[in-house]
Amino acid sequence: MEKGSPCNAMNTLSLLNGLRFIDSFFPSGGYAFSSGLEAAVQGGAVRNAEELSRYVVESLTTGMGEREAVAVGLAHDAVVSGSLEIAFKADLDLDAMKLGRESRIASRQMGRQVIRIAAEQHHGHPSLEDYLAGVEAGRSPGHMAVSLGLTLAAAGWCKEDSIASFLYQTATGFVAAAMKLLPIGQREGQRLLEGWIEVIERVSKQATQQRELRSWSPIQDIYGMKHSRLESRLFRS
């Protein structure tokens, strides 16, 4: 599949090569992070499925949807255009905008795991290898959104699908964490995910057109920063 081809042109090999990196089986370590949800639950802001849905939708729209989602798209652009500086800039911008230390570290750890395996398995792909070299040299932080955008572009995914997969992975991460923190079962989790699909589709389309990262998610950011002060914790962020 040619780089930058339309979303409806993805072939089976491209699909499978990309799916491996967003599957829960992939060893990114994402299961250890709640993205501030644990602090929100302990603080009483999220007590049930309805409140969880509001919390996640806000994160997917005015939070990650205008920050990480845009970074995924810019990283994809970097592969298509052959200009890796786009990805490096998005990575540094994202690092500056992630206010909480825990969330910043979590994103870096997951992203570095993705790009190391991607560069190894897509051996000879210059964008992945050069970005990994920049991360290892300390030139770039290696955030998850940028690493995944580069990886899915290299696998042959289109920009919008790459962004949507990142947001879907984020949504499933929230559900997985919520099932440990709240009285929410698997069927309820699937109901929540189904309700967020339209949001993810809309945000993905919007993010493909954006060039600048921005974000307004004060509640999520505050609880993300409060997490380190919790007396007892199940998650690392």
N, C-alpha and C positions, 0 to 999 in steps of 0.2 A: 504493500500500500504506500502511495506517495505521501510525503509530509504535507500537511495542510489540506488534505482532501476532505470532501464533505462528510458530515457525520453519518449519512446513510450509506457510505461506501466502505465502512469498516468490514474487514474480512474476519474469518473465524480465528486465524492465527494471531492477528493483532488484538482481538478481543481477549483471548486466553492469556497472551503475554502481559496484558495490562491488568486483568482481573487478579492475577497472583499478588499484586502489590496493594490491592485494597481489600483483599479477603482477610477475615479475622484470623486465619491461620498464619498469615505473614508475621514474622517475628519483629514487629516494630516496637513492641512494648506498650501499645496503646491501651491495653486492658488495665494498666496500672494508674491511669490518669482519669479524672472525672471532669476536667475543665471547669473547676469551681463549683460543680454541682453538689459535692459533699458538703461544702461550707454553706451553700444555699439551703440545703435540707436541714442541717443543724441549726441554721439561723431562722428557720421557720418560713422562708420565702417560697419554698417548694414543698408541699405536703401531700400532693396527690397528682393523678395523671393530668388533670386539667391545668394545674399550676405548672407542672413540668412542661406541658405543651407550649404554654405562653413563654416560659423561660427559653426553651429551645428555638421557637420561632423567632424571637427577638434576636437571638444569637445568629441564626441563619440569615436574617435579613439585614439589620442595621449593624451587626457585629461582624462575624466571620464572612458574611455574604458580601461585604464591601471592603474587606481587608484580605483575609486569606484566599477567598475565592478569586479575587482580582490577581493576587500573586500567582495562583495556579495558571491563570490565563496568560500572564506576562511571561512566565517560565516556558509555557508552550510556544509563545511567540518567539522566544529566544532560540528554540530548536528550529522552528520553521524558517526564521530569517538568517540563522547562522550567527547571530550577534549575542553572545553569551553575556555581554555587559548588561543586557536587559534583565537577565535573571539575577545577576549580582546586585544590581540596584534594588530590585524588588525584595531580595533577601535582606539587605541592610535596612530598607524602609520598614519591612515587617518587624525586624528585630527592635527598631526604635519605637514602634507603635504598640508592641506587646508590653503593657505596663507591669504586669505581675512577673516576678522573677521565676516562680514555679512554672507558670505556663510557658514562659520563654524557654526555660531549660527543657521542658517536656517536648516542645515543638522541635527544638534542635536535636534532641536525642533520637526522636522518631525519624526525623528527616535524614539524619546521618546514616541511620541503619538502612533506610530505603535507598539512598544514593550509592552506598557502598555495594550493596547487593546488585543494584541495577547496573552499575558500571562494570561489575565483575561478569554478570550474565549477558549483558549487551556489549561484549568485549569489542573494542574497536570503534565504538560510537564516540566521536570527539566531544560532543556537548556534555555527555555524562562524565567522561573521563576528565575533561578540563574543569568542570564544576567541582567534582570530587577533589581534584588537586587544589582548587581554590579553598575549599572547605578545610582540607587537611593542613593547608598552609596558614590558616587563620584569616584568610582574605574575606571569607563569607561565612555566615553563621550556620547555614545548612538547614533551614527550617523545612518542616514537613511539606507545607504547601508548595514551595519552590521545587523541592526534590521530587514530589509526586508529579507536578506539572511537567518537568523535564522528562521523567521516566515514561509517563503515558504518551507524551508526544513522540518520544523515541520508539515506543511500541507501535505507533501508527494511529493513535486515537485522535479524534478531532478536539478542538479547543473546548467546545461546549460540553461534550461528554466528559472530558477530563475534569472540568470544574464541577459538574454534577456528581461525578463519582466521589470527589473529595467531600462535598457537602453531605452526600449520602453516608459515607464512611463516618463523618462527624456525627450525624444523626444516630446511627446505630451505636456509636460509642456512648452517647448520652443514654440511650435506652439500656444498654448493657450495665452502665453504672447505676441507673435508676432501679434496676431489678435487684440490686444489692442494698440499696439505700431506702427504698420505698416498697409498700405493699403492691407491687406491680408484677404481674406474671407475663409469660411469653405471649399469650393471646392479646393482652392489653398492649404489650410492646409493639406487636404487629399492627394493631389498630392505630396506634400513634404514628408509626412510620408511614402507614397508608395516608394519613391525614397531612403529612408533611411533604408528600411527593410533589404536589402542585406548587408548593412554596419553593422547593428545590429547583424545579423546572424553571420557574419564573426568575429566580435569583441567578441561575446559571446563564440564562439568556442576557440578563442585564450586565452581568460581570464580564461577558465576552466583549462588551463595548467599552468598558472602563479602562483607563490607562493609569489612574492615580489611586493609591490606596487611601481609604478613609474609614472611620469607624465611630459608632456611637452606641456603646453597650455598657453604660456605667454600672448597672447592677451586676452583670456578669463579671466585669473587671474587678469590682470591689470584693465580691465573694471569692474570686480567684486569688486575690491578695490576702484575704482573711484565712485562707486554707492553712497556711503554715502555722497559724496560731491556735488551731483546734487542739483540744486536749487529747482527743483520740481520733485516729484517722485510718480509713481503709485504703485510701488512695494517696498517691504521691503529689497530686495537684487537684 
